[in-house]
Amino acid sequence: MRLTGEKGFTYIELVIALAIAVLVGGAASSATFQVLKNSECQGNHMTAVRQVQNAGYWIAHDTRMAQSISTDNLTPPDFLALSWTAGDEYQIVYTLEDMPDGAFKKINREQSINGIPDATTFIAQHIDPAVTDCAFAAGKLSLTVKATVGGGAARQSEARTYKFVPRPG
């Protein structure tokens, strides 16, 4: 009860104001958490997509140049060997190498010119070795690549199968 002439809030008014503030604050923090969680998931998915696309781009580029393609009888970690002659003799070998976490691999591209090692280029990471498949049959190279990024609820994967046709001759 308020006496005449007294200023201030009653206990009930303060409790109601505090309850409203808690509800608004809880809703705001929940919305912020959801935005951050979705942002992490989307970032992981885009990273996985970029890794798969980068592997496809480089292997497509080299396959279009290749006069010789080998996917059989390669010594691990090699999974694809390509070669061609254009004045000089080029050989490209793709390898799957361990990443520090041990579960996934990274793809490296090793280039030799006239039998002399020239450059090693990092192509992609977070590659699932159980899904990565490379085969050359009926004049076509078929490559399946899967990348997985993140952990827990934010873990995202992307898998693609590419089919490449080398240049004639």
C-alpha positions as CSV (number, residue, x, y, z in Angstrom):
1,M,0.0,0.0,0.0
2,R,1.1,3.5,-0.7
3,L,0.6,6.3,1.6
4,T,-0.3,9.7,0.1
5,G,2.7,11.7,-1.0
6,E,5.2,8.8,-1.0
7,K,7.2,8.2,-4.2
8,G,8.7,5.0,-5.5
9,F,7.7,1.5,-6.7
10,T,6.0,-1.2,-4.8
11,Y,7.5,-4.6,-4.4
12,I,5.1,-6.2,-6.9
13,E,5.9,-3.6,-9.5
14,L,9.6,-4.3,-9.1
15,V,9.1,-8.1,-9.4
16,I,7.0,-7.7,-12.5
17,A,9.6,-5.4,-14.2
18,L,12.4,-7.8,-13.3
19,A,10.4,-10.8,-14.7
20,I,9.8,-8.9,-18.0
21,A,13.5,-8.0,-18.2
22,V,14.5,-11.7,-17.6
23,L,12.2,-12.9,-20.3
24,V,13.4,-10.3,-22.8
25,G,17.0,-11.1,-22.0
26,G,16.5,-14.8,-22.2
27,A,14.9,-14.5,-25.6
28,A,17.7,-12.3,-26.9
29,S,20.4,-14.6,-25.7
30,S,18.6,-17.6,-27.1
31,A,18.3,-15.9,-30.5
32,T,22.0,-14.9,-30.4
33,F,23.0,-18.5,-29.6
34,Q,20.9,-19.8,-32.5
35,V,22.5,-17.3,-34.9
36,L,26.0,-18.2,-33.8
37,K,25.3,-22.0,-34.0
38,N,23.8,-21.7,-37.5
39,S,26.7,-19.5,-38.6
40,E,29.2,-22.1,-37.4
41,C,27.3,-24.9,-39.2
42,Q,27.1,-22.9,-42.4
43,G,30.8,-21.9,-42.2
44,N,31.7,-25.6,-41.8
45,H,29.5,-26.6,-44.7
46,M,31.0,-24.0,-47.0
47,T,34.5,-25.1,-46.0
48,A,33.6,-28.7,-46.9
49,V,32.2,-27.6,-50.2
50,R,35.3,-25.6,-51.0
51,Q,37.6,-28.5,-50.2
52,V,35.6,-30.9,-52.5
53,Q,35.4,-28.3,-55.3
54,N,39.1,-27.6,-55.1
55,A,40.0,-31.2,-55.4
56,G,37.6,-31.6,-58.4
57,Y,39.1,-28.5,-60.1
58,W,42.7,-29.5,-59.9
59,I,42.1,-33.1,-60.9
60,A,39.9,-32.0,-63.8
61,H,42.6,-29.6,-64.9
62,D,45.3,-32.3,-64.9
63,T,43.0,-35.0,-66.4
64,R,42.2,-32.8,-69.4
65,M,45.9,-32.6,-70.1
66,A,46.7,-36.3,-69.4
67,Q,47.8,-38.8,-72.0
68,S,48.3,-41.5,-69.4
69,I,46.1,-42.1,-66.3
70,S,46.8,-44.7,-63.6
71,T,44.7,-45.5,-60.5
72,D,45.8,-49.1,-60.1
73,N,48.9,-50.6,-58.6
74,L,49.9,-47.3,-56.9
75,T,51.7,-47.4,-53.6
76,P,49.8,-45.6,-50.8
77,P,49.5,-42.7,-50.1
78,D,49.4,-42.2,-54.0
79,F,45.9,-42.7,-55.4
80,L,46.2,-41.1,-58.9
81,A,49.0,-40.7,-61.3
82,L,48.7,-38.6,-64.6
83,S,51.3,-37.9,-67.2
84,W,51.6,-36.1,-70.5
85,T,54.1,-34.7,-72.9
86,A,54.1,-31.1,-74.1
87,G,57.7,-30.5,-75.1
88,D,58.7,-31.6,-71.6
89,E,57.3,-34.7,-69.9
90,Y,55.0,-33.9,-67.0
91,Q,54.0,-36.3,-64.2
92,I,51.4,-35.4,-61.6
93,V,50.8,-37.7,-58.6
94,Y,48.0,-37.1,-56.1
95,T,48.5,-38.3,-52.6
96,L,46.3,-38.7,-49.5
97,E,48.3,-37.8,-46.4
98,D,47.5,-37.8,-42.7
99,M,46.2,-34.7,-41.0
100,P,47.3,-34.0,-37.4
101,D,43.9,-35.1,-36.0
102,G,44.4,-38.5,-37.7
103,A,40.8,-39.1,-38.8
104,F,40.9,-37.3,-42.1
105,K,43.4,-36.8,-44.9
106,K,44.7,-34.0,-47.0
107,I,45.3,-34.2,-50.8
108,N,48.6,-33.1,-52.2
109,R,49.6,-32.7,-55.8
110,E,53.2,-33.5,-56.6
111,Q,54.5,-32.4,-60.0
112,S,57.6,-33.6,-61.8
113,I,59.0,-32.3,-65.1
114,N,61.3,-34.6,-67.0
115,G,61.6,-36.8,-63.9
116,I,62.7,-34.0,-61.7
117,P,60.4,-33.0,-58.7
118,D,59.2,-29.5,-59.4
119,A,56.4,-28.6,-56.9
120,T,54.1,-30.0,-54.3
121,T,50.8,-28.2,-53.9
122,F,48.3,-28.6,-51.1
123,I,44.9,-29.2,-52.7
124,A,42.3,-30.0,-50.0
125,Q,41.9,-31.1,-46.4
126,H,39.4,-32.8,-44.2
127,I,39.0,-35.6,-46.8
128,D,37.3,-38.8,-45.7
129,P,39.6,-41.6,-46.9
130,A,36.8,-44.2,-46.6
131,V,34.7,-42.4,-49.2
132,T,37.4,-41.2,-51.5
133,D,37.4,-43.4,-54.6
134,C,39.2,-43.0,-57.8
135,A,38.9,-45.4,-60.8
136,F,39.8,-45.2,-64.5
137,A,37.7,-47.3,-66.8
138,A,36.1,-47.1,-70.3
139,G,38.2,-44.0,-71.0
140,K,36.7,-42.0,-68.1
141,L,38.2,-41.1,-64.7
142,S,35.6,-41.3,-61.9
143,L,36.4,-39.6,-58.6
144,T,34.4,-39.5,-55.4
145,V,35.5,-37.1,-52.8
146,K,34.0,-36.4,-49.3
147,A,35.1,-33.6,-46.9
148,T,33.9,-33.4,-43.3
149,V,34.5,-30.3,-41.2
150,G,33.7,-29.6,-37.6
151,G,32.6,-31.7,-34.7
152,G,29.5,-32.4,-32.7
153,A,26.3,-30.7,-33.8
154,A,28.3,-28.3,-36.1
155,R,29.8,-31.2,-38.1
156,Q,29.1,-30.8,-41.8
157,S,30.0,-32.9,-44.9
158,E,29.9,-32.6,-48.6
159,A,30.5,-35.4,-51.1
160,R,30.7,-35.2,-54.9
161,T,31.4,-37.6,-57.7
162,Y,33.2,-36.3,-60.7
163,K,33.6,-37.9,-64.1
164,F,36.4,-36.7,-66.3
165,V,37.4,-37.5,-69.9
166,P,41.1,-37.0,-70.7
167,R,42.0,-35.4,-74.0
168,P,42.0,-37.6,-77.1
169,G,45.3,-39.2,-78.1
